[in-house]
Amino acid sequence: MMGFIAILKKLEQLVPAVAGNDAELARVFNVTRTAPSQWRKRDCIPLKNLVSFAREYKINIHWLITGEGQMNIEPLKTATTPLITDESTFTSEYKPSIERVFTALPETKNSDAAIARAFDVNRTTPATWRKRNTLPAENLVKLALKFNINMKWLFTGKGDMYEHTNHVAPAEPVKAFPPDDVKQAIKEQGYTLSMLAEALDVNLATVSNVILGNSRSRRIAESIAKLIGEPLEVVFPDVEAYAYSLFLTPEQRTERVTALKQLLAS
């Protein structure tokens, strides 16, 4: 995302009066007169303000933030599915928006924790969005920038998923739950690490080391995932050993042994 001066240059193309005039800039963005000076000091303009500006002036937010693509776009109000649910806030209906997120980032499907990590928000935020049936534009814009997704497609479903048709999205490794998040999730379920250790008949240090990644125990890891209601591969995606089932039925084991014998004999 470009800094304050670079974005201001683009704003001057659209509203020449803002050049060297913080009062006019404040009026255009409908903020206090002191806000522009704070933006200049921080070298950024908040996304929520840029999104509101783009909506008002029917500007391609991707162009405004990155300098890429066309300056003007078809007003989002003409989209088949209405996306503007409030005259002061640029929001998108939750269900169609999150379905597009699932298409772009399959690993987020069926897991609020994975959605939260993709959007860099609190674990409880996706549930709030779902309840309100809205997904704030500011969060969608951040997601688009983070994963190089075409913003027009993300908001409307129109056009290509990526700004350029030959673009290949970078594969971002799925991040593990930070240890503090795991502990907090356990706490939210009404339990403590010592209670979990006692239930599993292990000492507290063993449970803590699994959470911290200092040791491996599929049994403890599966218990933690089950307790907080998330898939094992979501809680501990960086532990390759947890990605494979170690428990086979007698029939499955016999089949594996037979296949192995045939492989070694060939």
Secondary structure, 3 states (H helix, E strand, C coil): CCCHHHHHHHHHHHCHHHCCCHHHHHHHHCCCCCHHHHHHHHCCCCHHHHHHHHHHHCECHHHHHHCCCCCECCCHHHCCCCCCCCCCCCEEEHHHHHHHHHHHCHHHCCCHHHHHHHHCCCCCHHHHHHHHCEEEHHHHHHHHHHHCCCHHHHHHCCCCCCCCCCCCCCCCCCCCCCHHHHHHHHHHCCCCHHHHHHHHCCCHHHHHHHHHCCCCCHHHHHHHHHHHCCCHHHHCCCCHHHHCCCCCCHHHHHHHHHHHHHHHHC
